[in-house]
């Protein structure tokens, strides 16, 4: 507590100004992160990282797995459609 009383008004004002500057910087960063264009850009980059590796090559294992899953779902839907159509 004695440290707080020993501070001058100028020191306190400088601390307040520094805190205010940090807060302004943080708010600016949050506004930038929340901007729709930046959010969309991050989503595109994330999607690309799922398809391409660090060297820019296609991740064929993931693509094959996704294609297989899609083909399986389509096949199941066709079978269900055929079974329902017979009745």
PyMOL commands that set and color helices and strands:
alter all, ss='L'
color gray80, all
select helices_A, chain A and resi 2-6+9-34+36-51+60-86
alter helices_A, ss='H'
color red, helices_A
deselect
rebuild
show_as cartoon
